[in-house]
């Protein structure tokens, strides 16, 4: 299986007054993943959880996420199943 790469979108959105918002959410996109991986993530275990924890630690060390509370939104999409053929031997 290929390693998962996390993409963080961490632009500083500005409010109406033109000052940057301090608690703007960070979106962490993990792309399409398999059903079993998503199920393990919901249970709080598995490779995806390790990837998320590593990405959050990396964002903290870089300084994208500050020491104060900041919302992190994690986006994971489920891969579509392959269609089963009614006539597999034809």
C-alpha positions as CSV (number, residue, x, y, z in Angstrom):
1,X,0.0,0.0,0.0
2,X,1.2,3.5,-0.8
3,X,2.0,5.9,2.0
4,X,-0.6,8.4,2.8
5,X,0.3,12.0,2.3
6,X,-1.6,14.6,4.2
7,X,-2.3,18.0,2.6
8,X,-2.9,20.9,5.0
9,X,-4.5,24.0,3.8
10,X,-3.4,26.7,6.3
11,X,-4.0,30.0,4.7
12,X,-4.6,32.9,7.1
13,X,-8.1,34.1,6.4
14,X,-8.8,37.7,7.1
15,X,-11.9,39.1,8.7
16,X,-14.0,41.9,7.2
17,X,-11.8,44.5,9.0
18,X,-8.7,43.1,7.2
19,X,-7.0,41.7,10.3
20,X,-6.0,38.0,10.2
21,X,-8.1,35.6,12.3
22,X,-6.1,33.7,14.9
23,X,-8.4,30.7,15.4
24,X,-9.0,29.9,11.7
25,X,-9.5,26.2,11.1
26,X,-6.8,24.1,9.4
27,X,-8.1,21.5,6.9
28,X,-6.2,18.3,6.7
29,X,-7.1,16.3,3.5
30,X,-6.1,12.6,3.6
31,X,-7.6,11.8,0.2
32,X,-9.5,8.6,-0.7
33,X,-9.0,5.7,1.6
34,X,-10.4,2.2,1.9
35,X,-13.5,1.2,3.9
36,X,-11.5,-0.8,6.5
37,X,-9.1,2.0,7.1
38,X,-12.0,4.5,7.7
39,X,-13.7,2.0,10.0
40,X,-10.5,1.6,12.0
41,X,-10.1,5.4,12.2
42,X,-13.6,5.7,13.6
43,X,-12.7,3.2,16.3
44,X,-9.6,5.3,17.2
45,X,-7.0,2.9,15.8
46,X,-5.1,2.1,12.7
47,X,-2.7,3.6,10.2
48,X,-4.8,6.6,9.4
49,X,-4.9,7.7,13.0
50,X,-1.1,7.5,13.1
51,X,-0.9,9.6,9.9
52,X,-3.3,12.2,11.4
53,X,-1.3,12.4,14.7
54,X,2.0,12.7,12.7
55,X,0.6,15.4,10.5
56,X,-0.7,17.4,13.5
57,X,2.6,17.1,15.3
58,X,4.3,18.3,12.1
59,X,2.0,21.3,11.9
60,X,2.7,22.2,15.5
61,X,6.5,22.1,15.0
62,X,6.3,24.2,11.8
63,X,4.1,26.7,13.7
64,X,0.9,26.4,11.6
65,X,-1.0,25.3,14.6
66,X,-0.3,27.4,17.7
67,X,-0.2,26.5,21.3
68,X,-3.8,27.8,21.8
69,X,-6.8,25.8,20.7
70,X,-7.4,25.8,17.0
71,X,-9.9,23.7,15.1
72,X,-8.5,21.0,12.8
73,X,-10.8,19.6,10.2
74,X,-9.9,16.2,8.8
75,X,-11.3,15.2,5.4
76,X,-11.2,11.5,4.3
77,X,-13.2,10.2,1.4
78,X,-14.1,6.5,0.9
79,X,-12.9,4.8,-2.2
80,X,-15.7,3.5,-4.4
81,X,-16.3,-0.2,-4.6
82,X,-15.6,-2.1,-7.8
83,X,-18.7,-3.2,-9.6
84,X,-19.3,-6.9,-9.6
85,X,-20.0,-8.5,-12.9
86,X,-23.1,-10.6,-13.3
87,X,-21.2,-12.8,-15.8
88,X,-17.7,-13.2,-14.4
89,X,-16.6,-15.9,-16.9
90,X,-17.7,-14.2,-20.1
